[in-house]
Amino acid sequence: MTTKDLPFTVRPLDPLKDAELLHGWVTHPKSAFWMMQDARLEDVERAYMEIAADEHHHAFLGLHEDQPAFLMEKYDPAHRELVGLYEPEPGDVGMHFLVAPTDTPVHGFTRAVITAVMAFLFEDPATRRVVVEPDVRNTAVHALNAAVGFVPEREIRKPEKQALLSFCTREQFTKAVAA
């Protein structure tokens, strides 16, 4: 499956132009696990300017019918987020995603988003395995991760949270979305 098969497009995030939009998303009560609830607009701009300047971390905006729908971050776990917490393998790519909060949820939308995110990451032939480290309390995202093929390995302690280290290979993703 590729992103061509899904109703989404992905573009690089513009930290200044997109900051106001993101601020509304990351400070929304439904985005508590993003850990930016008290962020000011300037904090969001600064955080995403830092990502834009980082060769090991990239942010993207996902669009649905040309409207912003989700945020995705891709990072190199050998250099960011998970350094010293597991043994990275060649082709590992770290990922975070956040679906825009809405008052009118559409059944299956978030699963379609994570499927699009994974398809986007696996479009790069160098990507062999996607690594995630969601908060252990975020049971909703654990279910979504399982739906696209992630397998939990173990809990790890990060400075900001107790996380569930999970992995998904290209083969696991392909099998999960074909089911």
The 8 nearest C-alpha neighbors of each residue, nearest first, counted from 0:
[[1, 118, 4, 2, 173, 3, 176, 5],
 [2, 0, 118, 3, 4, 122, 119, 5],
 [1, 3, 5, 4, 118, 115, 119, 7],
 [4, 2, 1, 5, 6, 7, 0, 8],
 [3, 5, 2, 1, 0, 6, 115, 7],
 [6, 4, 2, 3, 7, 115, 1, 111],
 [7, 5, 63, 4, 8, 64, 3, 2],
 [8, 6, 63, 62, 5, 61, 9, 2],
 [7, 9, 62, 61, 63, 10, 6, 2],
 [8, 10, 61, 60, 62, 59, 7, 11],
 [11, 9, 60, 59, 12, 61, 8, 62],
 [12, 10, 59, 60, 58, 13, 9, 57],
 [11, 13, 59, 60, 58, 14, 10, 17],
 [12, 14, 16, 17, 15, 11, 18, 51],
 [15, 13, 47, 17, 48, 18, 44, 16],
 [16, 14, 18, 17, 13, 44, 48, 19],
 [15, 17, 13, 18, 14, 19, 20, 12],
 [16, 18, 20, 13, 14, 15, 19, 21],
 [19, 17, 21, 15, 44, 20, 14, 16],
 [18, 20, 22, 21, 17, 40, 23, 16],
 [19, 21, 17, 23, 18, 22, 24, 16],
 [22, 20, 24, 18, 23, 19, 25, 17],
 [21, 23, 19, 24, 25, 20, 40, 18],
 [24, 22, 21, 20, 26, 25, 27, 19],
 [23, 25, 21, 27, 22, 26, 99, 100],
 [24, 26, 22, 27, 30, 35, 23, 21],
 [27, 25, 36, 24, 23, 35, 22, 37],
 [26, 28, 24, 30, 29, 25, 23, 36],
 [29, 27, 30, 31, 26, 36, 25, 100],
 [30, 28, 27, 31, 100, 32, 26, 25],
 [31, 29, 28, 27, 33, 32, 25, 26],
 [30, 32, 33, 34, 28, 29, 36, 35],
 [31, 33, 34, 30, 134, 137, 29, 133],
 [34, 32, 31, 30, 35, 25, 36, 97],
 [35, 33, 32, 31, 36, 30, 25, 37],
 [36, 34, 38, 37, 25, 33, 26, 31],
 [37, 35, 26, 38, 34, 31, 25, 27],
 [36, 38, 35, 26, 39, 34, 25, 42],
 [39, 37, 35, 42, 36, 43, 40, 26],
 [38, 40, 42, 41, 37, 43, 22, 26],
 [41, 39, 43, 42, 22, 44, 19, 38],
 [40, 42, 44, 39, 43, 45, 38, 18],
 [43, 41, 39, 45, 40, 44, 38, 46],
 [44, 42, 46, 40, 45, 41, 18, 22],
 [45, 43, 41, 18, 47, 42, 46, 14],
 [44, 46, 48, 42, 43, 47, 41, 49],
 [47, 45, 43, 49, 48, 44, 42, 50],
 [46, 48, 50, 14, 49, 44, 45, 51],
 [49, 47, 51, 45, 50, 14, 46, 44],
 [50, 48, 52, 47, 46, 51, 45, 53],
 [49, 51, 47, 53, 52, 48, 56, 57],
 [52, 50, 48, 49, 53, 47, 57, 58],
 [51, 53, 49, 50, 48, 54, 56, 47],
 [54, 52, 50, 55, 56, 51, 49, 57],
 [53, 55, 56, 52, 57, 51, 50, 74],
 [56, 54, 75, 53, 74, 78, 79, 57],
 [55, 57, 74, 53, 50, 54, 73, 75],
 [58, 56, 73, 72, 50, 51, 74, 59],
 [57, 59, 72, 12, 71, 11, 73, 50],
 [60, 58, 11, 12, 71, 10, 70, 72],
 [59, 61, 70, 12, 10, 9, 69, 11],
 [62, 60, 9, 69, 68, 8, 67, 70],
 [61, 63, 67, 66, 68, 8, 65, 7],
 [62, 64, 7, 66, 65, 68, 6, 67],
 [63, 65, 66, 62, 7, 6, 8, 67],
 [66, 64, 62, 63, 67, 8, 7, 68],
 [67, 65, 62, 63, 64, 68, 61, 7],
 [68, 66, 62, 61, 69, 63, 60, 65],
 [69, 67, 62, 99, 61, 63, 98, 66],
 [70, 68, 98, 61, 99, 97, 60, 67],
 [69, 71, 60, 97, 96, 59, 61, 98],
 [72, 70, 96, 59, 95, 58, 60, 97],
 [71, 73, 58, 95, 94, 57, 59, 96],
 [74, 72, 94, 57, 93, 56, 58, 71],
 [73, 75, 56, 93, 55, 92, 76, 57],
 [74, 76, 55, 92, 77, 78, 93, 79],
 [77, 75, 79, 81, 78, 93, 80, 74],
 [76, 78, 75, 82, 87, 79, 81, 86],
 [77, 79, 76, 75, 82, 55, 80, 81],
 [80, 78, 76, 81, 75, 82, 77, 74],
 [79, 81, 76, 82, 78, 74, 75, 77],
 [82, 80, 76, 84, 79, 83, 85, 77],
 [83, 81, 84, 77, 78, 79, 80, 76],
 [82, 84, 85, 81, 86, 77, 87, 80],
 [85, 83, 81, 82, 155, 86, 156, 157],
 [84, 86, 83, 87, 81, 82, 164, 155],
 [85, 87, 88, 84, 83, 77, 82, 81],
 [88, 86, 77, 85, 91, 76, 89, 82],
 [87, 89, 91, 90, 86, 77, 128, 127],
 [90, 88, 91, 87, 127, 126, 125, 128],
 [89, 91, 126, 127, 125, 128, 88, 92],
 [92, 90, 128, 89, 88, 129, 127, 126],
 [93, 91, 129, 75, 130, 74, 128, 76],
 [92, 94, 130, 74, 76, 73, 129, 75],
 [93, 95, 73, 72, 131, 74, 130, 92],
 [96, 94, 72, 71, 73, 131, 97, 93],
 [97, 95, 71, 70, 72, 98, 94, 69],
 [96, 98, 70, 69, 99, 71, 95, 30],
 [99, 97, 69, 68, 100, 70, 109, 96],
 [98, 100, 69, 68, 24, 101, 97, 70],
 [101, 99, 24, 98, 29, 27, 102, 30],
 [102, 100, 103, 104, 99, 98, 29, 105],
 [101, 103, 104, 100, 105, 99, 29, 27],
 [104, 102, 101, 105, 100, 106, 108, 99],
 [105, 103, 101, 102, 106, 108, 100, 107],
 [104, 106, 108, 107, 103, 109, 101, 102],
 [105, 107, 108, 104, 109, 110, 103, 111],
 [108, 106, 110, 109, 111, 105, 112, 104],
 [109, 107, 111, 110, 105, 106, 112, 104],
 [110, 108, 112, 111, 107, 113, 98, 106],
 [109, 111, 113, 107, 112, 108, 114, 143],
 [112, 110, 108, 114, 109, 113, 115, 107],
 [113, 111, 109, 115, 114, 110, 116, 108],
 [114, 112, 116, 110, 115, 111, 117, 109],
 [113, 115, 111, 117, 112, 116, 118, 110],
 [116, 114, 118, 112, 113, 117, 2, 119],
 [117, 115, 113, 119, 114, 118, 112, 120],
 [116, 118, 120, 114, 119, 115, 113, 121],
 [119, 117, 1, 115, 121, 120, 116, 2],
 [120, 118, 116, 122, 117, 121, 2, 115],
 [121, 119, 117, 122, 118, 123, 116, 126],
 [120, 122, 123, 118, 119, 126, 117, 124],
 [123, 121, 119, 120, 124, 118, 1, 126],
 [122, 124, 121, 125, 126, 120, 119, 127],
 [125, 123, 126, 122, 121, 127, 90, 120],
 [126, 124, 123, 90, 127, 121, 89, 91],
 [127, 125, 90, 124, 123, 121, 128, 91],
 [128, 126, 90, 168, 91, 169, 125, 129],
 [127, 129, 168, 91, 167, 126, 90, 169],
 [130, 128, 92, 167, 93, 166, 91, 168],
 [129, 131, 93, 166, 165, 92, 94, 128],
 [132, 130, 165, 94, 93, 164, 133, 166],
 [131, 133, 164, 163, 162, 165, 134, 130],
 [134, 132, 162, 163, 131, 135, 137, 164],
 [133, 135, 162, 136, 137, 161, 160, 163],
 [134, 136, 162, 163, 137, 161, 133, 138],
 [137, 135, 134, 138, 133, 162, 161, 139],
 [138, 136, 134, 139, 135, 140, 141, 133],
 [137, 139, 141, 140, 136, 142, 135, 134],
 [140, 138, 142, 141, 137, 143, 136, 144],
 [139, 141, 143, 142, 138, 137, 144, 133],
 [140, 142, 138, 144, 139, 143, 145, 137],
 [143, 141, 145, 140, 139, 144, 146, 138],
 [144, 142, 140, 146, 145, 141, 110, 139],
 [143, 145, 141, 149, 146, 142, 147, 140],
 [146, 144, 149, 148, 142, 143, 147, 141],
 [145, 147, 143, 144, 148, 142, 175, 149],
 [148, 146, 175, 172, 145, 144, 176, 149],
 [147, 149, 172, 171, 145, 175, 167, 146],
 [150, 148, 167, 145, 166, 144, 165, 147],
 [149, 151, 165, 166, 167, 152, 148, 145],
 [152, 150, 165, 164, 153, 166, 149, 163],
 [151, 153, 165, 164, 150, 154, 166, 163],
 [154, 152, 164, 163, 151, 155, 165, 162],
 [153, 155, 163, 162, 164, 161, 156, 152],
 [156, 154, 162, 161, 163, 157, 153, 164],
 [157, 155, 161, 162, 160, 158, 154, 84],
 [156, 158, 160, 159, 161, 155, 162, 81],
 [159, 157, 160, 156, 161, 80, 162, 155],
 [158, 160, 157, 161, 156, 34, 162, 134],
 [161, 159, 157, 162, 158, 134, 156, 135],
 [160, 162, 156, 134, 135, 155, 157, 154],
 [163, 161, 134, 135, 155, 133, 132, 154],
 [162, 164, 154, 132, 135, 133, 153, 165],
 [163, 165, 132, 153, 152, 154, 151, 131],
 [166, 164, 151, 152, 150, 131, 130, 149],
 [165, 167, 130, 149, 150, 129, 151, 131],
 [168, 166, 149, 129, 128, 148, 171, 150],
 [167, 169, 128, 171, 170, 127, 172, 129],
 [168, 170, 172, 171, 127, 173, 128, 121],
 [169, 171, 173, 168, 172, 174, 167, 175],
 [172, 170, 148, 168, 174, 173, 169, 167],
 [173, 171, 148, 175, 169, 147, 170, 174],
 [172, 174, 170, 176, 171, 175, 177, 169],
 [173, 175, 171, 177, 172, 176, 170, 178],
 [176, 174, 172, 148, 147, 178, 177, 173],
 [175, 177, 178, 173, 174, 147, 172, 146],
 [176, 178, 174, 175, 173, 172, 0, 147],
 [177, 175, 176, 174, 173, 146, 147, 172]]
